[in-house]
């Protein structure tokens, strides 16, 4: 659904900037700190990886996993620019359900389990890669279809339905957060914190940019996947731009759950 092209890399950067305050706060509460060995699961082009590397410092290290060679190249470029030498990246097919036995001090994943076809096996693999007492921080959707506009706009709801349909047709589950909460205790984790995150914001709020920019990229992606015609895609984009320019418009963001768990 997302792709790995340049426009998606740019969108992921903006998405990380929107979420960075909440993410770094969760890392702090989980106990991520200097000198640790942390796992960045599904690191993408490395925006969070670089932040994690700064936290653990030169005495720590980050092991980053992703399936996309182009994303890992972007990570390497980003690390080089920041003169970071404590990042080790690996191309891994996360659907394989296996990770190296790292005995890491902690792990982090954002919108990763929702896209794999064997999320429960991946969760077990993450547990095997952590030492006892290590924290696991996860951000995943639990109610993707809460995403809508106020006043209601059927065009956006049609787009959201298209995203969810395409997502599930490839074996993913957008609302995987519900399942993870049930699975974590069954795979040797104690859940320490659960925080639902949903915002209602106007176009002038920075949070709007996170789902807002996905409309442009996502509608075009649905055209390439054959879900929308080019004409319908143009109509939905125009609708969304008009809504963003209309005073009083609000957006309800997709429901995300922040999970902090600890390996027993």
C-alpha positions as CSV (number, residue, x, y, z in Angstrom):
1,X,0.0,0.0,0.0
2,X,2.7,2.5,1.0
3,X,5.5,1.9,-1.5
4,X,9.1,3.1,-1.1
5,X,9.4,5.9,-3.6
6,X,10.8,9.4,-3.0
7,X,7.4,10.9,-2.1
8,X,6.8,8.2,0.5
9,X,10.3,8.8,2.0
10,X,9.4,12.5,2.3
11,X,6.0,11.7,3.8
12,X,7.6,9.4,6.4
13,X,9.9,12.2,7.4
14,X,7.0,14.6,8.1
15,X,5.1,11.8,9.9
16,X,8.1,11.2,12.1
17,X,8.4,14.9,13.0
18,X,4.7,15.0,13.9
19,X,5.0,11.9,16.1
20,X,8.5,12.6,17.5
21,X,7.4,14.2,20.8
22,X,5.1,11.3,21.7
23,X,7.6,8.7,20.6
24,X,10.5,10.1,22.5
25,X,8.3,10.4,25.6
26,X,7.4,6.7,25.3
27,X,11.1,5.8,24.9
28,X,11.9,7.8,28.1
29,X,9.1,6.1,30.1
30,X,10.2,2.7,28.8
31,X,13.8,3.3,30.0
32,X,15.7,3.7,26.8
33,X,19.0,5.3,27.7
34,X,22.8,5.7,27.2
35,X,24.9,2.7,26.5
36,X,22.0,0.3,25.5
37,X,21.7,-2.0,22.6
38,X,18.3,-1.3,21.0
39,X,16.4,-2.8,18.1
40,X,14.6,-0.7,15.5
41,X,12.1,-3.1,13.9
42,X,11.0,-2.0,10.5
43,X,13.2,1.0,10.5
44,X,12.2,2.4,7.1
45,X,14.5,5.2,5.9
46,X,15.8,5.7,9.4
47,X,14.3,8.8,11.0
48,X,13.6,7.1,14.3
49,X,16.9,5.1,14.1
50,X,19.0,8.3,14.1
51,X,17.1,9.5,17.2
52,X,17.6,6.2,18.9
53,X,21.4,6.3,18.1
54,X,21.6,9.7,19.7
55,X,20.0,8.4,22.8
56,X,22.2,5.4,23.3
57,X,25.3,7.4,22.4
58,X,28.7,6.1,21.2
59,X,28.8,3.4,24.0
60,X,25.5,2.0,22.8
61,X,24.3,0.6,19.5
62,X,21.2,0.3,17.3
63,X,20.4,-2.8,15.2
64,X,17.9,-1.8,12.5
65,X,15.8,-4.2,10.4
66,X,13.9,-3.5,7.3
67,X,12.9,-5.4,4.1
68,X,13.5,-2.5,1.7
69,X,17.0,-2.0,0.2
70,X,16.2,1.6,-0.8
71,X,15.1,2.4,2.7
72,X,18.3,0.9,4.2
73,X,20.3,3.0,1.7
74,X,18.5,6.1,3.0
75,X,19.3,5.1,6.6
76,X,23.0,4.7,5.7
77,X,23.1,8.2,4.1
78,X,21.3,9.7,7.1
79,X,23.7,8.0,9.6
80,X,26.7,9.2,7.5
81,X,25.5,12.8,7.5
82,X,25.1,12.7,11.3
83,X,28.5,11.0,11.7
84,X,26.9,8.1,13.6
85,X,28.9,4.9,13.8
86,X,26.7,3.0,16.2
87,X,24.0,1.8,13.8
88,X,24.0,-1.6,12.2
89,X,21.4,-2.3,9.6
90,X,20.1,-5.6,8.2
91,X,17.8,-6.4,5.3
92,X,15.3,-8.9,6.7
93,X,12.0,-10.2,5.5
94,X,10.0,-9.6,8.6
95,X,7.3,-12.0,7.5
96,X,9.9,-14.8,8.0
97,X,9.2,-14.7,11.7
98,X,12.8,-14.9,12.7
99,X,15.5,-12.5,14.1
100,X,19.0,-13.0,15.3
101,X,19.4,-13.9,19.0
102,X,20.7,-10.4,20.0
103,X,20.0,-10.3,23.8
104,X,19.2,-6.6,23.2
105,X,18.3,-4.1,25.9
106,X,15.1,-3.0,24.3
107,X,13.1,-2.8,21.0
108,X,10.8,-0.4,19.2
109,X,8.3,-0.7,16.3
110,X,5.9,1.7,14.8
111,X,3.3,0.6,12.2
112,X,5.2,-2.6,11.5
113,X,3.1,-5.5,12.8
114,X,0.1,-4.1,10.8
115,X,1.8,-4.8,7.5
116,X,3.2,-8.3,8.0
117,X,1.3,-11.4,7.3
118,X,2.6,-13.3,10.4
119,X,2.5,-10.7,13.1
120,X,2.2,-13.2,16.0
121,X,5.4,-15.0,14.8
122,X,7.2,-11.7,14.5
123,X,6.2,-10.8,18.1
124,X,7.6,-14.1,19.3
125,X,10.8,-13.4,17.3
126,X,11.2,-10.0,18.9
127,X,10.8,-11.6,22.3
128,X,13.6,-14.1,21.5
129,X,15.9,-11.2,20.5
130,X,15.5,-9.4,23.9
131,X,17.1,-10.1,27.2
132,X,14.8,-10.6,30.3
133,X,13.6,-7.3,31.6
134,X,14.0,-5.5,28.3
135,X,11.2,-3.1,27.3
136,X,9.3,-3.2,24.0
137,X,7.6,0.0,22.7
138,X,5.0,-0.4,20.0
139,X,2.8,2.2,18.2
140,X,0.0,0.5,16.1
141,X,-3.4,1.3,14.9
142,X,-6.4,-0.1,16.8
143,X,-9.2,1.8,15.0
144,X,-8.0,3.0,11.6
145,X,-11.5,3.9,10.5
146,X,-11.9,6.5,13.2
147,X,-10.2,8.7,10.6
148,X,-12.8,11.1,9.2
149,X,-13.6,14.7,8.7
150,X,-16.0,17.0,10.6
151,X,-18.4,17.8,8.9
152,X,-18.5,14.3,7.5
153,X,-17.1,13.9,4.0
154,X,-18.0,10.6,2.1
155,X,-15.0,11.0,-0.2
156,X,-12.5,10.6,2.7
157,X,-14.5,7.7,4.1
158,X,-14.4,6.0,0.6
159,X,-10.6,6.6,0.6
160,X,-10.2,5.1,4.1
161,X,-12.3,2.1,3.0
162,X,-10.0,1.6,0.0
163,X,-6.9,1.8,2.1
164,X,-8.2,-0.8,4.6
165,X,-9.5,-3.1,1.8
166,X,-6.1,-3.0,0.0
167,X,-4.2,-3.5,3.2
168,X,-6.2,-6.6,4.2
169,X,-6.1,-8.0,0.7
170,X,-2.3,-8.3,1.0
171,X,-2.5,-10.1,4.4
172,X,-2.0,-7.1,6.7
173,X,-4.3,-6.0,9.5
174,X,-4.7,-2.2,10.1
175,X,-6.2,-2.7,13.6
176,X,-3.5,-5.1,14.8
177,X,-3.1,-3.1,18.1
178,X,-6.1,-5.0,19.5
179,X,-4.5,-8.4,18.8
180,X,-1.1,-7.3,20.1
181,X,-2.6,-6.4,23.5
182,X,-3.9,-10.0,23.7
183,X,-0.8,-11.7,22.4
184,X,1.9,-10.0,24.5
185,X,1.2,-11.8,27.8
186,X,1.0,-15.1,25.8
187,X,4.5,-14.5,24.5
188,X,6.3,-13.7,27.7
189,X,5.7,-10.0,28.1
190,X,4.1,-7.9,30.9
191,X,2.1,-4.9,29.6
192,X,3.1,-1.8,31.6
193,X,1.3,1.0,29.8
194,X,-1.5,1.3,27.2
195,X,-2.3,4.7,25.8
196,X,-4.9,5.4,23.1
197,X,-4.0,8.3,20.9
198,X,-6.7,10.1,18.8
199,X,-6.7,13.8,18.0
200,X,-9.4,16.1,16.7
201,X,-7.6,18.9,14.9
202,X,-8.0,21.7,12.3
203,X,-5.8,22.2,9.2
204,X,-3.6,24.7,11.1
205,X,-2.5,22.1,13.6
206,X,0.8,20.3,12.8
207,X,-0.9,16.9,13.5
208,X,-3.2,17.4,10.5
209,X,-0.2,17.1,8.3
210,X,0.4,13.4,9.3
211,X,-2.8,11.9,7.8
212,X,-3.3,14.9,5.5
213,X,-0.2,14.3,3.4
214,X,-1.1,10.6,3.1
215,X,-4.2,11.4,1.2
216,X,-2.2,12.8,-1.7
217,X,0.2,9.9,-1.7
218,X,-2.3,7.2,-0.8
219,X,-4.9,8.1,-3.4
220,X,-2.3,7.9,-6.2
221,X,-1.2,4.6,-4.8
222,X,-4.7,3.3,-5.0
223,X,-4.9,4.3,-8.6
224,X,-1.7,2.3,-9.4
225,X,-3.2,-0.7,-7.6
226,X,-6.4,-0.5,-9.6
227,X,-8.7,0.5,-6.7
228,X,-9.6,4.0,-8.0
229,X,-9.8,5.5,-11.4
230,X,-7.7,8.5,-12.1
231,X,-10.8,10.6,-12.3
232,X,-12.1,9.5,-8.9
233,X,-8.7,10.0,-7.4
234,X,-8.7,13.6,-8.7
235,X,-12.1,14.2,-7.2
236,X,-11.1,12.9,-3.8
237,X,-7.9,15.0,-3.8
238,X,-9.9,18.1,-4.7
239,X,-12.5,17.3,-2.0
240,X,-9.8,17.1,0.7
241,X,-8.1,20.3,-0.4
242,X,-11.4,22.1,-0.3
243,X,-12.1,20.7,3.2
244,X,-8.7,21.8,4.4
245,X,-9.4,25.4,3.1
246,X,-12.9,25.6,4.7
247,X,-13.0,27.4,8.1
248,X,-14.3,25.2,10.9
249,X,-13.2,21.8,9.4
250,X,-11.8,19.3,11.8
251,X,-10.2,15.9,11.3
252,X,-10.5,12.9,13.6
253,X,-7.2,11.0,13.3
254,X,-6.9,7.2,13.0
255,X,-6.9,5.5,16.5
256,X,-3.4,4.5,17.6
257,X,-2.4,2.6,20.7
258,X,0.9,3.1,22.4
259,X,2.1,-0.1,24.1
260,X,5.0,-0.4,26.6
261,X,5.6,-4.0,27.5
262,X,8.5,-5.7,29.3
263,X,10.0,-9.2,28.6
264,X,9.7,-11.4,31.6
